[in-house]
Amino acid sequence: MKPEGIPLGDMASRAPSSLSAVGAGPWLALIAALVATAILHAASLGELVSVWYRSVSYNHCFLVLPVAAWLMWRDRARLDGVLLQPWLPGLAVLAVLGGFWLLGRAAAVNSLRDVAVVATFPIIVVTLLGRDFGRAMVFPLSFVLFAWPFGELLIPTFIDLTADFTVWALRLTGVPVFREGNSFIIPSGQWSVVEECSGIRYLMASASAGSVFGHLYMRSVRRRWAFFGLAVLVPIVANWLRAYFIVLLGHVSDNRLAAGVDHVIYGWVFFGLVMLGVFYVGGRLADRDATGQPMAAALRTVAASRTWVTAIAIVVVVGAAPMWMRTVDSRDSDATRDLVVTLPDPKGEWHAADRLPRAWVPGHPAAVAMAVGDYVAGDRRVSLAVALSREGGDGEKLLTFAGTSLVDYGITEARTLSRARVPVPALGDGVHVIERQMRFEGRPLLSWEWFEVDGFLTDSVGRAKVEQALRQIRGHAPVVARRTIHVSFDTDIAAARETLVRFVESHGAAGASPTTNSGSSQ
C-alpha cells in the first residue's frame, strides 16, 4: 500500500478525478460511519438535544460541533505529512464506550449514557483516520466533549457550596442568619439557594469559552491549562460572591433591590464583568495570535478498501449495544404493565390508623404506583410510604443522585435539615438507610429511606442502579421501590429513632408487595 498525497488546501479547486486519485475513500467512509452511528443512537441523541434545548445552562452545546469543525479547518496545517490509516485499537475503545452506554441506558443514568454517545463520535474519527490525525487534532476532537451536559451531576454539590459560602459571608459581615438546609432567614426576610443559584450556567459557559481562548492564543501547554483552571475556578467563586451580594443588597435595601427581575439582571451583569476580567488575564498570558498559519497541508492515505472494512467494523461494534437493548425492550412485556402497591398488614404491637389531616407525604413524581399508610402502637405513630417504578427514559426517576445533597428533588414540602447514613440490622446484615431530620409545617420529622431492586436492599442510589442495570441487560425490567418511614417528634430524637427501629423489627423491610396488573395503579 503506497501512501499518496495532495495539498489539503488545494482539494477544493481540484477536479473530481484528481480527488479520487488520492483517495476520497477515508472521508466518505468517515461520513458513512458517523451517519450510521447517529441512526443507531437516534433516540439517545434526540434526548441529548432536548436537554440542550430545554435548559438554558446547556444552550451553548448547539455551538460545540460547529466550533469544533471550525477549529479543525483552522488547524488543518497541522495535518501536513499525516498518514490517514485506521487505528484498530480504537475499536476496543468504542466497545468500552458501548458498554458504558449500555450500563447508562439500562440503569437510566442519563449522564453516563450521554457521555458515552458524545465520546463515541471523536473516537470514530480517530479509529478511522488514525492516531496521527488524532494527535494533530486533539483539541478540536476533545472539545466535542463539551456537548455532554455533565453539569447536572454537580448541581446539588454546587447548591450546598453556594449556601455554605453565603451564610458564612453574611455572618462574617455581621448579619445574623438562621439556616435550615439550603434556606436561611435573616432579619429582612427569607432566602433559598435553588438550582438557578448553583452557578452551573456560569461554569459551563466559562469553561468552554476559556478552553477555546487558550487553544487559539497560547502556545505553552502549561499556560493553556493554567488559564483553563482559571476559567473554571473564577466562575465558581464569582457565583458565591454573586449570591452573597444579592442577599446583602436585598438586606440593606429592605428588599427593594436584588429581587425579581433585577436579581437576574444583576447576576448576568456581574458574571459579564467577571468574564471580562478573566479574558483580560488571558490576553496578558497570550503569546501568539490566530493568524499567519499556512493554508496547505499534504495528506497521505492508505488503500480505500482497508478504510471501508474498518468503517464496517466500527458500525458493527457501535451498533451492538443499542441493538441489544432494542431486543431486551421488545422481549420484556412486563414493563408495559401497571404496578400496584399493597401495604403490609400491621404486625406485633402495631395497628393500622387513619391518616392525620395535612400529614406529610414524600413527593415522587416518577412513581408508577404509590401507597401511604399509618401505623400506631400506644402513643407512637409511624407513617410508611412506598413508591414503585420501572426506571427508564429521560424523565423523572425514583433513583436520583440528587439525594446526595441536602437538596432532594424527590422529597417535597419538607425542608431537610441534616442527612446521614445509619445501619439498621433489622433490615439485614450491612444494610443502611438514609436518615433525614426534616421540618414540615413547623414540626420536626425523622425519616428513614431505602431502596429495593427485586429484593436487593440498599441506601445507595449507585448500588441500586447497578443492580437494576444488570437485571435490565439480562432482559428483565426490575421493579424499583423507594420506601420511606417517618415519625414526628418534639425534642427527643433518640426516642423517635427507637420508634422507627421497633417498627422495622416488627415489619422487616416494611415491604409492600409490588404486583403487576392490567388495570390502574393505586
FIFI-574862 format. One record per residue (C-alpha): x, y, z; residue in one letter; residue number from 1. Coordinates in steps of 0.1 Angstrom, whole numbers, always signed. Example, Ala and Ser with C-alpha at 12.3 -4.5 7.8 and 13.67 -1.06 7.14 Angstrom:
# FIFI-574862
x, y, z, aa, i
+123, -45, +78, A, 1
+137, -11, +71, S, 2
***
This chain:
# FIFI-574862
x, y, z, aa, i
+0, +0, +0, M, 1
+17, +31, -12, K, 2
+7, +64, +5, P, 3
-5, +91, -18, E, 4
-6, +128, -10, G, 5
-21, +161, -21, I, 6
-21, +196, -5, P, 7
-53, +198, +16, L, 8
-57, +235, +8, G, 9
-59, +226, -30, D, 10
-86, +200, -26, M, 11
-115, +223, -32, A, 12
-100, +235, -65, S, 13
-90, +201, -80, R, 14
-111, +182, -104, A, 15
-131, +152, -92, P, 16
-107, +129, -110, S, 17
-78, +143, -91, S, 18
-96, +140, -58, L, 19
-104, +104, -64, S, 20
-69, +97, -74, A, 21
-56, +105, -40, V, 22
-84, +86, -23, G, 23
-116, +103, -12, A, 24
-124, +70, +5, G, 25
-114, +80, +41, P, 26
-137, +110, +41, W, 27
-166, +91, +26, L, 28
-161, +62, +49, A, 29
-159, +86, +79, L, 30
-192, +103, +68, I, 31
-209, +69, +64, A, 32
-197, +57, +98, A, 33
-208, +89, +116, L, 34
-242, +88, +99, V, 35
-247, +52, +107, A, 36
-238, +58, +143, T, 37
-262, +87, +145, A, 38
-290, +65, +132, I, 39
-282, +37, +157, L, 40
-282, +62, +186, H, 41
-310, +83, +172, A, 42
-331, +80, +204, A, 43
-302, +89, +227, S, 44
-292, +118, +205, L, 45
-327, +131, +204, G, 46
-329, +131, +242, E, 47
-295, +148, +244, L, 48
-305, +175, +220, V, 49
-337, +180, +240, S, 50
-316, +187, +271, V, 51
-297, +214, +252, W, 52
-329, +229, +241, Y, 53
-348, +228, +274, R, 54
-321, +240, +297, S, 55
-305, +275, +295, V, 56
-274, +261, +311, S, 57
-268, +239, +280, Y, 58
-280, +261, +251, N, 59
-243, +266, +242, H, 60
-240, +229, +234, C, 61
-256, +237, +200, F, 62
-224, +256, +191, L, 63
-199, +228, +201, V, 64
-199, +209, +169, L, 65
-197, +239, +146, P, 66
-169, +254, +167, V, 67
-151, +220, +167, A, 68
-154, +218, +129, A, 69
-141, +254, +125, W, 70
-111, +246, +148, L, 71
-103, +216, +127, M, 72
-104, +236, +95, W, 73
-84, +264, +111, R, 74
-57, +240, +123, D, 75
-56, +220, +90, R, 76
-19, +229, +85, A, 77
-11, +205, +114, R, 78
-21, +177, +91, L, 79
+9, +182, +69, D, 80
+25, +149, +62, G, 81
-1, +129, +83, V, 82
-8, +94, +71, L, 83
-46, +86, +72, L, 84
-48, +50, +82, Q, 85
-72, +31, +105, P, 86
-62, +28, +142, W, 87
-76, -6, +151, L, 88
-72, -3, +189, P, 89
-99, +24, +186, G, 90
-124, -5, +181, L, 91
-117, -17, +216, A, 92
-123, +19, +229, V, 93
-156, +20, +211, L, 94
-166, -13, +226, A, 95
-159, +1, +261, V, 96
-179, +32, +253, L, 97
-207, +8, +241, G, 98
-206, -9, +275, G, 99
-208, +24, +293, F, 100
-238, +34, +271, W, 101
-255, +0, +278, L, 102
-250, +5, +316, L, 103
-262, +40, +315, G, 104
-292, +31, +294, R, 105
-302, +1, +315, A, 106
-297, +19, +348, A, 107
-314, +51, +335, A, 108
-283, +71, +343, V, 109
-287, +97, +315, N, 110
-254, +114, +322, S, 111
-234, +81, +317, L, 112
-254, +74, +285, R, 113
-248, +109, +272, D, 114
-211, +110, +277, V, 115
-207, +76, +260, A, 116
-226, +88, +230, V, 117
-208, +121, +228, V, 118
-173, +105, +232, A, 119
-181, +78, +205, T, 120
-180, +103, +176, F, 121
-144, +117, +181, P, 122
-132, +81, +188, I, 123
-147, +70, +155, I, 124
-128, +98, +138, V, 125
-95, +87, +154, V, 126
-102, +50, +147, T, 127
-109, +56, +110, L, 128
-84, +83, +102, L, 129
-56, +72, +125, G, 130
-37, +81, +157, R, 131
-16, +107, +139, D, 132
-47, +125, +128, F, 133
-60, +124, +164, G, 134
-27, +138, +177, R, 135
-29, +167, +152, A, 136
-65, +175, +160, M, 137
-65, +166, +197, V, 138
-81, +198, +209, F, 139
-110, +201, +183, P, 140
-118, +164, +189, L, 141
-116, +168, +227, S, 142
-138, +200, +225, F, 143
-166, +178, +213, V, 144
-170, +166, +249, L, 145
-184, +200, +259, F, 146
-216, +187, +241, A, 147
-221, +165, +272, W, 148
-244, +183, +297, P, 149
-223, +170, +326, F, 150
-232, +199, +349, G, 151
-264, +182, +362, E, 152
-243, +159, +384, L, 153
-227, +189, +401, L, 154
-259, +209, +408, I, 155
-266, +195, +443, P, 156
-230, +200, +454, T, 157
-228, +235, +440, F, 158
-260, +244, +457, I, 159
-246, +233, +491, D, 160
-213, +251, +485, L, 161
-231, +283, +475, T, 162
-253, +282, +506, A, 163
-223, +275, +528, D, 164
-203, +305, +515, F, 165
-233, +328, +515, T, 166
-242, +320, +552, V, 167
-205, +323, +562, W, 168
-201, +356, +545, A, 169
-232, +371, +559, L, 170
-222, +361, +594, R, 171
-187, +375, +588, L, 172
-202, +409, +579, T, 173
-224, +409, +610, G, 174
-258, +398, +595, V, 175
-275, +372, +618, P, 176
-285, +341, +600, V, 177
-307, +311, +609, F, 178
-301, +283, +584, R, 179
-322, +253, +577, E, 180
-308, +232, +549, G, 181
-302, +254, +519, N, 182
-328, +280, +531, S, 183
-319, +307, +556, F, 184
-336, +336, +574, I, 185
-321, +370, +580, I, 186
-338, +399, +597, P, 187
-350, +413, +564, S, 188
-365, +381, +550, G, 189
-360, +345, +539, Q, 190
-338, +333, +511, W, 191
-332, +300, +494, S, 192
-304, +287, +472, V, 193
-320, +268, +443, V, 194
-308, +252, +411, E, 195
-306, +286, +393, E, 196
-282, +298, +420, C, 197
-258, +268, +416, S, 198
-236, +286, +391, G, 199
-236, +257, +366, I, 200
-245, +281, +338, R, 201
-215, +303, +346, Y, 202
-192, +273, +348, L, 203
-202, +257, +316, M, 204
-200, +289, +296, A, 205
-167, +300, +311, S, 206
-150, +265, +308, A, 207
-159, +261, +271, S, 208
-150, +297, +261, A, 209
-118, +296, +282, G, 210
-106, +263, +266, S, 211
-111, +278, +231, V, 212
-93, +310, +240, F, 213
-63, +292, +254, G, 214
-60, +270, +223, H, 215
-62, +300, +200, L, 216
-38, +324, +217, Y, 217
-14, +304, +239, M, 218
+14, +282, +226, R, 219
+25, +269, +260, S, 220
+6, +238, +272, V, 221
+12, +250, +308, R, 222
-3, +284, +301, R, 223
-33, +268, +284, R, 224
-40, +246, +314, W, 225
-34, +274, +339, A, 226
-59, +296, +320, F, 227
-84, +268, +318, F, 228
-81, +263, +355, G, 229
-87, +300, +360, L, 230
-118, +298, +337, A, 231
-132, +270, +359, V, 232
-123, +284, +393, L, 233
-132, +320, +389, V, 234
-169, +315, +379, P, 235
-174, +292, +409, I, 236
-161, +317, +433, V, 237
-178, +346, +414, A, 238
-211, +328, +418, N, 239
-206, +326, +456, W, 240
-199, +363, +457, L, 241
-229, +370, +435, R, 242
-252, +351, +458, A, 243
-238, +368, +488, Y, 244
-240, +403, +473, F, 245
-276, +397, +461, I, 246
-287, +388, +497, V, 247
-267, +416, +512, L, 248
-281, +441, +487, L, 249
-316, +430, +494, G, 250
-310, +432, +531, H, 251
-296, +467, +532, V, 252
-323, +480, +507, S, 253
-352, +463, +527, D, 254
-357, +440, +497, N, 255
-363, +469, +472, R, 256
-332, +459, +452, L, 257
-319, +425, +440, A, 258
-353, +409, +439, A, 259
-373, +397, +410, G, 260
-361, +406, +375, V, 261
-332, +428, +387, D, 262
-320, +398, +406, H, 263
-314, +380, +373, V, 264
-300, +411, +356, I, 265
-276, +418, +384, Y, 266
-264, +382, +382, G, 267
-256, +383, +345, W, 268
-241, +418, +346, V, 269
-219, +406, +374, F, 270
-209, +375, +355, F, 271
-202, +395, +324, G, 272
-178, +418, +343, L, 273
-161, +388, +359, V, 274
-156, +371, +325, M, 275
-141, +403, +311, L, 276
-116, +402, +339, G, 277
-108, +365, +331, V, 278
-102, +372, +294, F, 279
-82, +403, +302, Y, 280
-59, +380, +322, V, 281
-59, +356, +293, G, 282
-49, +383, +269, G, 283
-19, +391, +292, R, 284
-9, +354, +291, L, 285
-13, +351, +253, A, 286
+19, +345, +234, D, 287
+6, +343, +198, R, 288
-24, +353, +177, D, 289
-47, +333, +155, A, 290
-32, +345, +121, T, 291
-3, +335, +99, G, 292
-10, +298, +96, Q, 293
-1, +281, +63, P, 294
-32, +272, +42, M, 295
-20, +240, +27, A, 296
-11, +206, +41, A, 297
-1, +173, +23, A, 298
-21, +143, +34, L, 299
-13, +107, +27, R, 300
-37, +78, +27, T, 301
-37, +40, +25, V, 302
-59, +18, +3, A, 303
-96, +27, +4, A, 304
-105, -10, +9, S, 305
-88, -11, +43, R, 306
-106, +21, +54, T, 307
-140, +8, +43, W, 308
-135, -25, +61, V, 309
-127, -6, +93, T, 310
-158, +16, +88, A, 311
-180, -15, +87, I, 312
-163, -29, +118, A, 313
-170, +4, +136, I, 314
-207, +3, +127, V, 315
-209, -33, +140, V, 316
-191, -25, +173, V, 317
-210, +7, +179, V, 318
-244, -9, +169, G, 319
-240, -39, +193, A, 320
-252, -21, +224, A, 321
-283, -3, +210, P, 322
-294, -34, +191, M, 323
-291, -55, +222, W, 324
-312, -30, +242, M, 325
-338, -30, +215, R, 326
-340, -67, +217, T, 327
-343, -65, +255, V, 328
-370, -38, +254, D, 329
-391, -58, +229, S, 330
-388, -90, +249, R, 331
-398, -76, +282, D, 332
-436, -74, +281, S, 333
-439, -69, +319, D, 334
-426, -33, +315, A, 335
-459, -23, +299, T, 336
-480, -34, +328, R, 337
-491, -12, +356, D, 338
-478, -17, +392, L, 339
-500, -20, +423, V, 340
-488, -14, +458, V, 341
-502, -35, +487, T, 342
-491, -22, +521, L, 343
-481, -47, +547, P, 344
-506, -57, +574, D, 345
-498, -44, +609, P, 346
-477, -68, +630, K, 347
-469, -72, +666, G, 348
-479, -42, +687, E, 349
-487, -21, +657, W, 350
-522, -13, +644, H, 351
-535, +4, +613, A, 352
-546, +40, +618, A, 353
-563, +67, +597, D, 354
-542, +93, +581, R, 355
-539, +126, +600, L, 356
-551, +157, +582, P, 357
-523, +177, +565, R, 358
-498, +148, +571, A, 359
-466, +149, +551, W, 360
-462, +126, +521, V, 361
-429, +122, +502, P, 362
-433, +135, +466, G, 363
-422, +110, +440, H, 364
-432, +123, +405, P, 365
-417, +92, +388, A, 366
-437, +67, +408, A, 367
-459, +45, +387, V, 368
-477, +34, +419, A, 369
-476, +47, +454, M, 370
-493, +40, +487, A, 371
-491, +56, +522, V, 372
-503, +42, +555, G, 373
-501, +50, +592, D, 374
-493, +25, +620, Y, 375
-497, +32, +657, V, 376
-485, +14, +689, A, 377
-496, +32, +720, G, 378
-487, +69, +716, D, 379
-462, +61, +688, R, 380
-473, +67, +651, R, 381
-452, +58, +621, V, 382
-461, +66, +585, S, 383
-450, +43, +557, L, 384
-448, +55, +521, A, 385
-439, +30, +492, V, 386
-433, +42, +457, A, 387
-428, +18, +428, L, 388
-414, +24, +393, S, 389
-395, +8, +364, R, 390
-368, +33, +357, E, 391
-361, +43, +322, G, 392
-363, +71, +296, G, 393
-354, +107, +301, D, 394
-380, +117, +327, G, 395
-382, +117, +365, E, 396
-368, +88, +383, K, 397
-371, +72, +418, L, 398
-334, +66, +419, L, 399
-318, +100, +418, T, 400
-283, +112, +428, F, 401
-298, +145, +439, A, 402
-303, +127, +473, G, 403
-266, +131, +480, T, 404
-273, +167, +489, S, 405
-294, +185, +514, L, 406
-315, +194, +483, V, 407
-336, +163, +475, D, 408
-358, +167, +445, Y, 409
-377, +135, +454, G, 410
-389, +149, +487, I, 411
-412, +179, +485, T, 412
-427, +204, +510, E, 413
-404, +192, +539, A, 414
-372, +210, +545, R, 415
-342, +188, +550, T, 416
-320, +199, +579, L, 417
-295, +171, +580, S, 418
-288, +138, +563, R, 419
-268, +108, +575, A, 420
-263, +71, +567, R, 421
-272, +48, +596, V, 422
-271, +10, +599, P, 423
-303, -9, +606, V, 424
-296, -46, +615, P, 425
-333, -54, +614, A, 426
-332, -50, +576, L, 427
-302, -74, +572, G, 428
-265, -76, +577, D, 429
-247, -45, +564, G, 430
-279, -28, +553, V, 431
-281, +10, +559, H, 432
-308, +36, +555, V, 433
-308, +73, +547, I, 434
-317, +92, +579, E, 435
-330, +127, +575, R, 436
-340, +153, +601, Q, 437
-366, +175, +585, M, 438
-391, +202, +593, R, 439
-427, +202, +579, F, 440
-451, +230, +588, E, 441
-430, +238, +619, G, 442
-429, +202, +631, R, 443
-397, +182, +632, P, 444
-397, +148, +614, L, 445
-373, +119, +614, L, 446
-374, +98, +583, S, 447
-356, +66, +572, W, 448
-354, +58, +535, E, 449
-340, +29, +515, W, 450
-343, +14, +480, F, 451
-351, -21, +468, E, 452
-345, -36, +434, V, 453
-362, -70, +432, D, 454
-354, -79, +468, G, 455
-320, -62, +470, F, 456
-320, -36, +497, L, 457
-296, -6, +498, T, 458
-294, +30, +508, D, 459
-271, +37, +478, S, 460
-285, +51, +446, V, 461
-254, +39, +428, G, 462
-257, +3, +441, R, 463
-294, +2, +433, A, 464
-288, +14, +397, K, 465
-261, -12, +392, V, 466
-284, -39, +403, E, 467
-312, -25, +381, Q, 468
-288, -23, +351, A, 469
-276, -59, +355, L, 470
-312, -72, +355, R, 471
-322, -49, +327, Q, 472
-293, -61, +305, I, 473
-302, -97, +311, R, 474
-337, -90, +297, G, 475
-357, -83, +329, H, 476
-372, -49, +338, A, 477
-369, -49, +376, P, 478
-393, -33, +400, V, 479
-377, -4, +418, V, 480
-391, +5, +452, A, 481
-384, +36, +473, R, 482
-395, +32, +509, R, 483
-398, +59, +535, T, 484
-409, +57, +571, I, 485
-411, +87, +593, H, 486
-422, +98, +627, V, 487
-429, +132, +643, S, 488
-410, +142, +674, F, 489
-407, +171, +698, D, 490
-372, +172, +712, T, 491
-363, +136, +719, D, 492
-347, +124, +686, I, 493
-334, +93, +703, A, 494
-370, +82, +712, A, 495
-380, +89, +676, A, 496
-352, +68, +663, R, 497
-362, +40, +687, E, 498
-397, +41, +673, T, 499
-385, +35, +638, L, 500
-363, +7, +649, V, 501
-392, -11, +666, R, 502
-414, -7, +635, F, 503
-387, -22, +613, V, 504
-381, -50, +637, E, 505
-418, -59, +635, S, 506
-423, -55, +598, H, 507
-388, -64, +584, G, 508
-382, -44, +553, A, 509
-416, -28, +556, A, 510
-420, -45, +522, G, 511
-452, -36, +504, A, 512
-458, -62, +478, S, 513
-454, -50, +442, P, 514
-476, -68, +417, T, 515
-484, -63, +380, T, 516
-519, -56, +369, N, 517
-535, -46, +337, S, 518
-557, -21, +354, G, 519
-549, +13, +371, S, 520
-523, +16, +398, S, 521
-534, +25, +432, Q, 522
***
